[in-house]
Amino acid sequence: MTRPFRLRTVAAAVAATLLLTAGCTARDDAPPPPAATPSVTAAPGATSTVDGVPNPFGAHWDWSRYQQFGPYLRRLAGSATYEEISWCEIERTSGQADWAGLDEIATRSRELGITLHLKIRTGVCWATGGTARHTRGTANKTESAMPTDLGAYQRFVRSVVQRYGPYGVREYAIENEVNAPSYWAGSPEDYARLVRAAAETIRATDPKARVVDSGISSVAYGMGVADRLVRAGRVPEAITAYQAYFQRRVGTRGQQIPAVTGEAQLRRALGTETNSRSLRFLAVTESLLTDRTVDVRQVHFYEHFSGVAPLLDYLRATTPAGTPLQAWEVGQFWRDGDGDPASRAAEMVKTVTLLAAGGIGEISWLPLAYNPNNAAGSEVRYGLLDPDGTERESGRMLAALADAARGATVTPLPASVAGRLNGVAFVRGGSSTLVLWSASNTPVTVPAAPGGRTGAVGSPLGAAGGGTTVTDVPVLLRADQPVERILATVR
């Protein structure tokens, strides 16, 4: 679930501490000149790059706190992030667009060496007619509605692509979590019509650009996982997957995520009005992927890491071959969570490395740092940093993963260690960096390898002359050998 903010507020906050380098002015519809810094773009079919160097591990943050977060964000160079924008917010009066806040964000993203994607929403205003039914946060964000004039909408989309292509923006998601009424007021058919109009405009304006779906919510993906298995007659598997996926969610939304121990309970859960709606929007999203209206599948995941396996199984079964998978929102939803910082950081490592090993090309942790003034009044979603920007153990670990992955090929562990080890490998030249933890409660020994160094994720590595003992706490192992050879004699 995103936490967007007013672009005008961001423009004021950033401008208070930093000078614009792009020379952009408010209410100027002409595309700005490219900034002097090198462009950072995501090449089709690849992870985000800085001078051709990929890094799949990034984050999403509140730009109004950029000054506190800047030093850490530079450690994530080469990753990708996104910004959510609203037609109704940028163009409050027809024909008068205010781009100042977004210009600031695009400029700063380039300077950080982080690729910016844009999530284009309509909102509810003169452009859509009607009155908003849902408002969120201090920014009073609303749901989106179908534009009254698709031609005007396409002109707005065209202006976005023309303006931010020079900044290296190449991916545009249409809306956000449309399965939720608080984000989308229309029907699945309306959404499909909107995406087709936007996709046509985006491709005509920038042939190198890619269209991304709205990013169905994490909960809705879980319902899709269970529903697919039920429809296939694999009810016991469906129940097991549901229980693994939603182990921290049961009861957090009343009867929308109930406890499930049998088939009747599961079918009732899938049949609620909310979950039925989610399944319909999941289906229309997959139809847009199948007919290639959408180029990239956007994944949202906030569950326990044991939910990654059923999610990946679902994605493999329902995503057209060759379609890039990107997780624009990954986090740790845990209401009243009682985990200590070390265990929560270890869980973060397990979640993001399992996603990377499963073929997810971009993984953005959300939030970078939680807002202590949020409506929930507590840290429901776990941050990598403290609110003031102080680095937590989880932040140190993600930065270490980014260092390991930058410029490397992401490789799943070989089948020979399945059931004994979990993790991922990053291969760069003749060197392999593995993130490993035991797949069971039994420690696993990885024998010493030439040049081997090992240690806790995010800590200095020491010589691994006597081999490495891997427990359920992730460790990092680096050696001058191919992955298969390092793990060939695991015991």
Secondary structure, 3 states (H helix, E strand, C coil): CCCCCCHHHHHHHHHCCCCCCCCCCCCCCCCCCCCCCCCCCECCCCCEEECCEECCEEECCCHHHHHHHHHHHHHHCCCEEEEEEEHHHHCCECCECCCHHHHHHHHHHHHHCCEEEEEEECCCCCCCCCCCCCEECCCCEECECCCCCHHHHHHHHHHHHHHHHHHCCCEEEECCCCCCCCCECCCHHHHHHHHHHHHHHHHHHCCCCEEECCCECHHHHHHHHHHHHHHCCCHHHHHHHHHHHCCCCCCCCHHHCCCCCCHHHHHHHHCCHHHHHHHHHHHHHHHHHHCCCCCEEEEEECCCHHHHHHHHHHHHHHCCCCCCEEEEEECCECCCCCCCHHHHHHHHHHHHHHHHHCCEEEEEECCCECCCCCCCCCCCECCCECCCCCECHHHHHHHHHHHHHCCCEEEECCHHHCCCEEEEEEEECCEEEEEEEECCCCCEEECCCCCCEEEECCCCCEECCCCEEECCCCEEEEECCCHHHHCCCCC
